[in-house]
């Protein structure tokens, strides 16, 4: 009972520490993007830049100065869709849930500012509000998910702290869908681990309405359902009499097929409906170009953007066997396809994606080599089951612990991350890989925290236990605090939230090489992303 109370108190302290650090991260990110955007001249790229035809109001220039760095590159698409809808054909590469959310917040929460700000400025404020709140919630959700999957409170805590300095930080703040997608994906995973499969299914569906890679999430539902089906079948095989085994197996099989089919349909439905909307808009148009403003028509003629036009022939993709507008846009507008990005001129972009590629590959390799037999069985064998001699057949010959990064529950998340990594490396614009993985999979943060715990003396388990049990160790300068302990003396910076990660940053010179490489990667991509992205310079 006492241990349970202490565990609850520690969890609350962890969550409070994570919330403080995530809030600090958002405030610092917004401050830095405003500073960099003001000091560094904007590059003029050949990117989507629609005309702003609304009459400016008295506070619009102030909002642009403070938050203008958040509406660069693809952010222009999301803001344009939120303001004017899907006008151009290539706008359909961007899924609707974020634009709808921005429009709803701008029209309600910031409606009283209508006399001072035009609608675009209110949309930009909505970006700041939504992404900042979601970022903090994401850090807390990742902590909760980590505790369920990793069965290791400290590793879950360190992972959520690392999320607060994610290398995709600028995209979590800008008018991109990364924060919203991470919130829905991590939340659905957490619900699934809690046994709430139906609710998780609908949250995964919302993730699919946010980003196209949400459709991959159906694999979680299928895997978990199949795993439970196998476990139920084993119970029946050990306990049921021969007469009822067949009926029990048939019932279990029907339940699996039914739940898998329903879950798949629900998760894929938003993607299908969005593609149907695009098909109706351009293949069966009911409007004439005269209904579109002249400024937008001029842009379409100048750039070659297609608009819905009932007086013109339908585009070629309408006559494909499977008329998927999203696939057509990725192929024609962005030249996305298998190995298409493998050109000599793209070497700098491959170098940008190298750190996350190395981390993702190392995570898969270390997990599989730690327990190859378990992985060959696709993680479907219950790690707690024992053979007739009382030994665990899945853990024999392996030193894999029951908790931490090598927990059996991590397997499906690792497969998901590896599939995304392989797809990104071979089929996508490689520079997108960092934010693609950082917003879709918790494995990046779990494995990074695992490396810190393995290679950093400040994070070692023995050190933590001694710090928690010995009052004398609290006076040591090198002590690793818990989330509620102070980690800085009076002579050190007090602006930083107090947690183990900030202590590592303050004691940088004494950290291990692995720690410096890992944190250097996270921090440098955070800062470089703000410097480059906020000024229209190429970034991930």
Secondary structure, 3 states (H helix, E strand, C coil): CHHHHHHHHHHHHHHHHHHHHHHHHHHHHHHHHHHHHHHCCCCCCCCCCCCCCCCCCCCHHHHHHHHHHHCCCCHHHHHHHHHHCCCEHHHHHCCHHHHHHHHHHHHHCCHHHHHCCCHHHHHHHHHHHHHHHHHHHHHHHHHHHHHHHHCCHHHHHHHHHHHCCCCCHHHHHCCCCHHHHHHHHHHHHHHHHCCCHHHHHHHHHHHHCCCHHHHHHHHHHHHHHHHHHHHHHHHHHHHCCHHHHHHHHHHHHHHHHHHHHHHHHHHHHHHHHHHHHHHHHHHCCCCCHHHCCHHHHHHHHHHCCCECCCCCCCCHHHHCCCCCHHHHHHHHCCCCCCCCCCCHHHHHHHHHHHHHHHHHHHHHHHHHHHCHHHHHCCCCCCCCCCCCCCCCCCCCCCCCCCCCCCCCCHHHHHHHHHHHHHHHHHHCCHHHHHHHHHCCCCHHHHHHHHHHHHHCHHHCHHHHHHHHHCCHHHHCCCCCCCCCCCCCCCCCCCCCCCCHHHHHHHCHHHCCHHHHHHHHHHHHHHHHHHHHHCCCCCCC
